[in-house]
Amino acid sequence: MTLVSFSSSPRITAISRLAALRVPPTVALAFVVIALVIAWSLAPSLFTSHDPASGVPTDKLLSPSAAHWFGTDHLGRDLYTRVVYGTASSVTSALIAVVIAAVAGGLIGLLAGFLGGWMDIVLARLVDVLLAIPNFLLAVIVVTAIGFDTTNAAVATGVSAVAVFARVMRSEVIKTRQAVFVEASFLMGGSRWHILLRHVLPNASRSVLPLAVLQFGLSILVIASLAFLGYGDPPPASDWGLLISIGKDYLKWPWLVYAPAFVTIATVLSANRISRWLRKTD
């Protein structure tokens, strides 16, 4: 009886872990959308044979059809092709923004939460100042100061999200610093930097991944909004926000707005769904 119980326990543990990692259908759909968007950004020529920068004047403002899935714009360019080729700029810019926010905000939160004292007071007040300014307004201020293009918009978006990552990291570091295994490592003679890098940082970083995925979607939305207002690359670029901005001047042909807006919304909602699932998954 004992041998059976011992032999069956690893199998039960493996089955329970697989059951715990079961992906809901909505999360699976979100992963499919994000995978498609990433594939568009890496190899757009595999998904369309049209030229995103040139079109056929006689084919201008055609409605969606089998030949032109999203229709054509006022210059006869295939709108689906422009959306696909504009994905690389949107995804790359969002990744730049997330990296800037995660690295800078994570470092600020890590130092503030672990060192404490006057360092915590100074950095916490800095974070409070950044949080007092609306993210989009801060992004507009930064991109106005450094120049109008998509890369600068990505930098501005990343700067505007630094405070969020700093606050989350700080709270996680403070909670982890008070854990029993951290105190045990300190009593065993571990240095502060050893405890910080070996114990505090790995455990406190677990909450950063869902936040980074969420910020990826929010960054796409903010960068698209900046491009809509003219703070991104000028035409003939095909950023999603710029496509929506161009399409709003042709209200009789609504697919010029609906197509890039639908892709943007689907990407942002998919990132949000994955982030919520990651927060609930141990």
VOBARO-819381 format. One record per residue: x, y, z of N, C-alpha, C in turn; residue in three letters. Coordinates in steps of 0.2 Angstrom, whole numbers. Each point is the difference from the previous one (the first is absolute). Last residue first. Layout:
// residues N
n_xx	n_yy	n_zz	ca_xx	ca_yy	ca_zz	c_xx	c_yy	c_zz	residuo
X	Y	Z	X	Y	Z	X	Y	Z	ALA
...
// end
This chain:
// residues 282
n_xx	n_yy	n_zz	ca_xx	ca_yy	ca_zz	c_xx	c_yy	c_zz	residuo
-1	154	-53	6	0	4	6	-2	-4	ASP
-23	13	-8	4	-6	0	6	0	4	THR
-15	19	-3	-3	-5	3	3	-7	0	LYS
9	19	-11	-1	2	7	-3	-6	4	ARG
1	-2	-24	7	-1	4	0	2	7	LEU
-19	4	-13	1	-8	1	6	-1	3	TRP
-5	22	-6	-4	-2	5	1	-7	2	ARG
11	8	-19	3	3	7	-4	-2	6	SER
-7	-5	-22	5	-4	2	3	2	6	ILE
-17	13	-9	-3	-7	2	6	-4	2	ARG
5	21	-9	-3	0	7	-2	-6	2	ASN
9	1	-21	5	1	5	-3	0	7	ALA
-15	-1	-18	3	-6	1	6	0	5	SER
-12	20	-6	-4	-4	4	3	-7	1	LEU
11	15	-14	0	3	6	-4	-5	5	VAL
0	-5	-23	7	-1	3	0	2	7	THR
-20	4	-12	1	-7	1	7	-1	3	ALA
-5	22	-6	-4	-2	5	1	-7	2	ILE
11	8	-19	3	3	6	-4	-2	6	THR
-9	-7	-21	7	-3	1	3	2	7	VAL
-19	12	-8	-2	-7	2	6	-4	2	PHE
3	21	-10	-3	1	7	-1	-7	3	ALA
6	2	-23	6	1	5	-2	0	7	PRO
-18	-2	-15	4	-6	-1	6	1	5	ALA
-17	17	-2	-2	-6	3	5	-5	0	TYR
2	21	-12	1	0	7	-1	-6	4	VAL
-3	1	-23	6	3	1	2	1	7	LEU
-21	-8	-8	5	-5	1	7	3	1	TRP
-20	13	-5	1	-1	7	6	-5	1	PRO
-9	17	-18	4	-6	-1	2	-2	7	TRP
-10	20	-2	-5	-4	-5	3	-7	-1	LYS
12	17	12	-5	-3	4	-5	-4	-4	LEU
25	11	0	-4	-3	-6	-6	-4	4	TYR
17	10	12	-1	6	-5	-5	-3	-5	ASP
10	-14	17	-6	4	3	-2	6	-5	LYS
19	-15	-4	-7	-3	-2	-6	4	3	GLY
23	5	5	-1	1	-7	-7	-2	-2	ILE
7	-5	22	0	8	-1	-1	1	-7	SER
3	-22	5	-6	2	3	-1	8	-1	ILE
20	-10	-6	-5	-2	-5	-7	2	3	LEU
18	5	14	1	4	-6	-6	-2	-5	LEU
4	-14	19	-4	7	2	0	5	-6	GLY
11	-21	-3	-7	-1	1	-3	6	2	TRP
22	1	-16	-2	-2	7	-7	0	1	ASP
14	3	-20	-6	-3	1	-1	-2	7	SER
14	19	-17	1	-5	5	-7	-3	1	ALA
8	18	-16	-4	-6	-1	0	-5	5	PRO
-2	21	10	-1	-4	-6	6	0	-4	PRO
6	5	25	-4	3	-5	-2	-5	-6	PRO
6	-6	27	3	1	-7	-5	2	-5	ASP
-6	6	24	4	-5	-2	3	1	-7	GLY
-16	14	13	7	0	3	4	-6	-2	TYR
-24	7	-6	6	3	-4	6	0	3	GLY
-22	-9	8	1	7	1	5	3	-4	LEU
-3	-23	-1	-7	3	-2	1	8	1	PHE
17	-13	8	1	0	-7	-7	3	-3	ALA
1	-3	23	5	5	-2	0	1	-7	LEU
-13	-18	8	-3	7	1	4	5	-1	SER
9	-21	-2	-5	1	-5	-4	6	1	ALA
15	-6	17	4	1	-6	-5	2	-6	ILE
-10	-8	20	3	7	1	4	2	-7	VAL
-9	-22	1	-5	5	0	2	7	0	LEU
16	-18	2	-3	0	-6	-5	6	-1	ILE
8	-5	21	4	4	-4	-2	1	-7	SER
-12	-14	15	-1	7	1	4	5	-4	LEU
3	-24	-1	-6	2	-3	-1	8	1	GLY
18	-9	11	1	0	-7	-6	2	-4	PHE
0	-1	24	2	6	-3	2	-1	-7	GLN
-8	-19	11	-5	5	0	3	7	-3	LEU
15	-17	3	-4	-2	-5	-6	5	-1	VAL
15	3	18	3	1	-7	-4	-2	-6	ALA
-7	-5	22	-1	7	-1	3	2	-6	LEU
1	-22	7	-6	2	-2	-1	7	-2	PRO
21	-7	8	-1	-3	-7	-8	2	-2	LEU
10	6	22	2	5	-6	-3	-3	-6	VAL
-1	-11	21	-6	4	-1	2	5	-6	SER
17	-15	8	-6	-4	-2	-6	4	-2	ARG
22	7	10	-2	1	-7	-6	-3	-3	SER
9	-2	23	-4	6	-1	-1	1	-7	ALA
13	-18	6	-7	-1	3	-4	6	-1	ASN
23	0	-7	-4	-5	-4	-7	-1	3	PRO
15	16	11	-2	2	-7	-4	-6	-3	LEU
8	-4	22	-5	6	0	-2	1	-8	VAL
17	-17	6	-6	-1	3	-6	5	-2	HIS
23	1	-8	-1	-7	0	-7	-2	2	ARG
9	23	-1	1	-3	-7	-3	-8	0	LEU
1	13	21	-4	4	-5	0	-4	-7	LEU
13	-9	17	-7	0	2	-4	3	-5	ILE
23	3	-2	-2	-7	-1	-7	-1	1	HIS
8	21	5	0	-1	-7	-2	-7	-2	TRP
4	5	23	-6	3	-2	-1	-1	-8	ARG
13	-19	13	1	7	-1	-7	3	-2	SER
3	-23	15	-1	3	-7	1	7	0	GLY
0	-16	19	5	4	-2	0	3	-7	GLY
-17	-12	14	6	-5	-2	6	4	-3	MET
-20	12	6	3	-3	7	5	-5	-2	LEU
-12	9	-18	4	5	3	3	-2	7	PHE
-14	-14	-12	6	1	-4	4	5	3	SER
-21	-4	10	5	-6	1	6	1	-4	ALA
-17	16	-3	3	1	7	5	-6	1	GLU
-12	-2	-19	4	6	-1	4	1	7	VAL
-17	-16	-1	6	-2	-4	5	5	-1	PHE
-21	5	10	4	-4	4	6	-2	-3	VAL
-12	23	-8	-2	-7	0	5	-4	4	ALA
-1	24	-6	-3	-2	7	-1	-7	0	GLN
7	11	-20	5	1	5	-2	-2	7	ARG
-16	-1	-18	5	-5	-1	6	0	6	THR
-17	18	-3	-3	-7	3	5	-5	0	LYS
7	20	-9	-1	1	7	-3	-7	3	ILE
3	1	-23	7	0	3	-1	0	8	VAL
-19	4	-14	2	-7	0	6	-1	4	GLU
-8	22	-3	-4	-4	4	2	-7	1	SER
12	13	-16	1	2	7	-4	-4	5	ARG
-4	-2	-23	6	-4	2	2	2	7	MET
-19	11	-10	-1	-7	1	6	-4	3	VAL
2	23	-5	-4	-1	6	-2	-7	1	ARG
13	6	-19	4	2	6	-5	-2	6	ALA
-9	-2	-21	4	-5	1	4	1	6	PHE
-14	18	-7	-4	-6	2	5	-6	2	VAL
10	20	-8	-3	0	7	-4	-6	2	ALA
9	3	-22	5	-1	5	-3	-1	7	VAL
-11	7	-22	-2	-6	4	5	-2	5	ALA
3	18	-15	-6	2	3	-2	-6	4	SER
19	-2	-14	1	5	6	-6	1	4	VAL
-2	-13	-20	4	-3	5	1	4	6	GLY
-10	10	-18	-4	-5	3	3	-4	5	THR
13	15	-13	-4	4	4	-5	-5	4	ALA
14	-10	-16	4	2	6	-4	4	5	VAL
-10	-6	-20	1	-6	4	4	2	6	ALA
-3	17	-16	-6	-2	3	0	-6	5	ALA
19	6	-13	-1	4	5	-7	-1	4	ASN
4	-13	-19	5	-2	5	-1	5	6	THR
-13	5	-19	-2	-5	3	4	-3	6	THR
0	26	-7	1	-6	-4	-2	-6	5	ASP
5	28	4	-6	-4	-3	3	-6	-4	PHE
12	13	22	-1	0	-7	-5	-5	-2	GLY
8	8	22	5	-3	-3	-1	-1	-8	ILE
-15	12	16	6	2	1	6	-3	-4	ALA
-23	-7	-2	1	7	-2	7	3	1	THR
-6	-21	9	1	-1	-8	0	7	-3	VAL
-4	-1	24	6	-3	-2	2	0	-8	VAL
-22	7	8	6	5	2	7	-3	-2	ILE
-19	-14	-3	0	6	-5	5	5	2	VAL
-2	-18	15	2	-3	-7	0	6	-5	ALA
-10	4	21	7	0	1	4	-2	-7	LEU
-24	0	1	3	7	0	7	0	0	LEU
-11	-21	2	0	2	-7	3	8	0	PHE
-2	-10	21	5	-4	-4	0	3	-7	ASN
-7	15	22	-3	-5	-5	5	-3	-5	PRO
8	10	24	-1	2	-7	-3	-5	-4	ILE
6	-4	23	-5	6	0	-1	3	-7	ALA
16	-18	4	-7	-2	0	-5	5	0	LEU
23	6	2	-2	-3	-7	-7	-3	0	LEU
8	8	20	0	6	-4	-2	-3	-7	VAL
4	-16	16	-6	4	2	-1	6	-5	ASP
20	-12	0	-5	-4	-3	-7	3	1	VAL
18	10	10	1	1	-7	-5	-4	-4	LEU
1	-2	23	-3	6	-1	1	1	-8	ARG
9	-19	9	-7	-1	0	-3	7	-2	ALA
23	-1	1	-2	-4	-5	-8	0	0	LEU
11	10	19	1	4	-6	-3	-4	-7	VAL
-1	-12	21	-4	7	0	1	4	-6	ILE
13	-20	3	-7	-1	-1	-4	6	0	ASP
22	2	5	-1	-2	-7	-7	-1	-2	MET
6	4	23	-1	6	-4	0	-1	-8	TRP
-6	-21	14	3	6	3	-1	6	-5	GLY
1	-25	-10	-4	4	5	3	6	2	GLY
7	-20	-15	4	4	4	-4	4	5	LEU
-12	-14	-15	5	-4	4	5	4	4	PHE
-18	9	-14	-3	-5	5	5	-3	4	GLY
7	16	-17	-4	3	5	-3	-5	6	ALA
12	-8	-19	5	4	4	-4	3	6	LEU
-12	-11	-17	4	-5	4	4	4	5	LEU
-14	13	-15	-4	-4	5	5	-5	4	GLY
10	11	-18	-2	5	5	-4	-3	6	ILE
6	-13	-19	6	2	4	-2	5	6	LEU
-17	-7	-15	2	-5	4	6	1	4	GLY
-8	16	-16	-4	-1	6	2	-5	5	GLY
13	2	-20	0	6	4	-4	0	6	ALA
-2	-18	-15	7	0	2	1	6	5	VAL
-21	-3	-11	1	-6	5	7	1	3	ALA
-7	16	-17	-4	0	7	2	-5	5	ALA
10	-1	-22	2	6	4	-4	1	7	ILE
-6	-18	-15	7	-1	3	2	6	4	VAL
-20	2	-11	-1	-5	5	7	-1	3	VAL
-2	13	-19	-3	4	5	0	-5	7	ALA
8	-9	-21	5	5	3	-3	3	6	ILE
-15	-14	-11	6	-4	3	5	5	3	LEU
-17	9	-13	-3	-2	6	5	-4	4	ALA
6	7	-22	0	6	5	-3	-2	6	SER
1	-17	-16	7	2	2	-1	6	5	THR
-20	-7	-10	3	-5	5	7	2	2	VAL
-10	14	-16	-4	0	6	2	-5	5	SER
10	1	-22	2	6	4	-4	0	7	SER
-4	-18	-15	7	0	3	2	6	4	ALA
-22	-2	-11	1	-4	6	7	0	3	THR
-8	9	-22	1	5	6	0	-4	6	GLY
-3	-12	-20	7	3	0	1	5	6	TYR
-21	-10	-3	5	-5	1	7	3	1	VAL
-18	14	-7	-1	-2	7	5	-5	2	VAL
-1	6	-22	3	6	4	-1	-2	7	ARG
-9	-15	-15	7	0	-1	3	6	5	THR
-23	-1	-2	2	-6	4	8	0	0	TYR
-11	16	-14	0	2	7	3	-6	5	LEU
6	7	-26	-4	-5	3	1	1	8	ASP
0	20	-19	5	-5	4	-5	-5	4	ARG
-7	20	-14	0	-7	-3	5	-5	3	GLY
-5	23	7	5	0	-5	0	-7	-3	LEU
-14	6	18	-2	5	-5	6	0	-5	HIS
-4	-24	12	0	7	3	-1	5	-6	ASP
-9	-27	2	6	5	-2	-2	7	3	THR
-8	-26	10	-2	5	-5	7	4	-2	GLY
-1	-20	14	-2	6	4	-1	6	-5	PHE
6	-21	-10	-4	-2	6	-3	6	4	TRP
5	-4	-26	3	5	5	-4	-1	7	HIS
-5	-15	-18	7	3	-2	3	4	4	ALA
-21	-9	5	5	-5	0	6	2	-2	ALA
-14	19	10	-2	-5	-4	5	-6	0	SER
-8	27	10	3	-6	1	-2	-6	-4	PRO
-2	25	-10	-2	-3	6	3	-7	1	SER
11	22	-13	-4	-6	-1	-2	-3	7	LEU
14	20	-7	-6	0	4	-5	-6	-2	LEU
18	4	-18	0	3	6	-7	0	3	LYS
11	-9	-21	-3	-4	5	-1	3	7	ASP
11	10	-20	-7	-2	-2	-3	-5	5	THR
22	8	3	-5	5	1	-7	-2	-2	PRO
20	-15	11	-3	1	-7	-6	5	1	VAL
23	-2	16	-6	-3	-1	-2	1	-8	GLY
21	0	21	-2	2	-7	-7	-4	-1	SER
13	-3	20	1	7	-1	-3	3	-7	ALA
0	-24	9	-4	5	5	1	7	-2	PRO
-1	-22	-16	5	5	3	-4	5	4	ASP
-7	-27	-4	0	7	-2	5	4	3	HIS
-5	-24	4	5	1	-5	-1	7	-3	SER
-4	-14	25	-2	5	-5	5	1	-6	THR
4	-14	20	-7	1	1	-3	4	-6	PHE
24	-4	3	-3	-7	0	-8	1	0	LEU
14	19	3	0	-2	-8	-3	-7	0	SER
5	10	21	-6	2	-3	-1	-2	-7	PRO
14	-7	22	0	-2	-7	-6	3	-4	ALA
5	6	23	6	-3	-1	0	-2	-8	LEU
-20	10	10	6	5	1	7	-3	-2	SER
-20	-14	-1	-1	6	-4	6	5	0	TRP
-1	-18	16	1	-2	-7	0	5	-5	ALA
-8	6	21	8	-1	0	2	-3	-6	ILE
-23	1	3	3	7	0	8	0	-1	VAL
-12	-20	4	-1	2	-7	3	7	-1	LEU
0	-9	21	5	-4	-4	-1	2	-7	ALA
-15	9	16	7	3	1	5	-4	-5	ILE
-22	-8	0	0	6	-3	7	3	1	VAL
-4	-21	9	0	0	-7	1	7	-3	VAL
-2	-2	23	6	-2	-2	1	0	-8	PHE
-21	4	10	4	6	1	7	-2	-3	ALA
-15	-17	1	-2	4	-6	5	6	1	LEU
1	-15	17	3	-3	-6	-1	5	-6	ALA
-11	6	20	8	1	1	3	-3	-6	VAL
-23	-3	2	1	7	-2	8	1	1	THR
-7	-22	5	-1	2	-7	1	7	-1	PRO
13	-11	21	-7	1	-2	-1	2	-7	PRO
20	-15	11	-1	7	-3	-8	0	-2	VAL
15	-15	19	-5	-1	-5	-2	7	-3	ARG
15	-7	19	2	4	-6	-4	-1	-6	LEU
-5	-12	20	1	7	2	2	4	-6	ALA
-1	-23	-3	-7	3	1	1	7	2	ALA
20	-12	-1	-3	1	-7	-7	3	0	LEU
10	-5	20	3	5	-3	-2	2	-7	ARG
-8	-19	12	-3	6	3	4	6	-3	SER
8	-21	-7	-7	1	-3	-3	6	3	ILE
21	-7	9	0	3	-7	-6	1	-3	ALA
0	-9	21	3	7	0	0	3	-7	THR
-6	-23	3	-5	5	2	2	7	0	ILE
16	-17	-4	-5	1	-6	-6	5	2	ARG
17	-5	16	2	4	-5	-5	1	-6	PRO
-6	-15	18	0	7	2	3	5	-5	SER
-2	-25	-1	-5	4	-3	0	7	2	SER
15	-16	9	1	0	-8	-5	4	-3	SER
-1	-3	24	6	4	-2	1	1	-8	PHE
-18	-13	9	-1	7	2	6	4	-2	SER
2	-23	-2	-5	2	-5	-1	8	1	VAL
13	-12	15	3	1	-6	-4	3	-5	LEU
-9	-5	21	4	6	0	4	1	-6	THR
-14	-19	2	-4	6	0	4	6	0	MET
// end
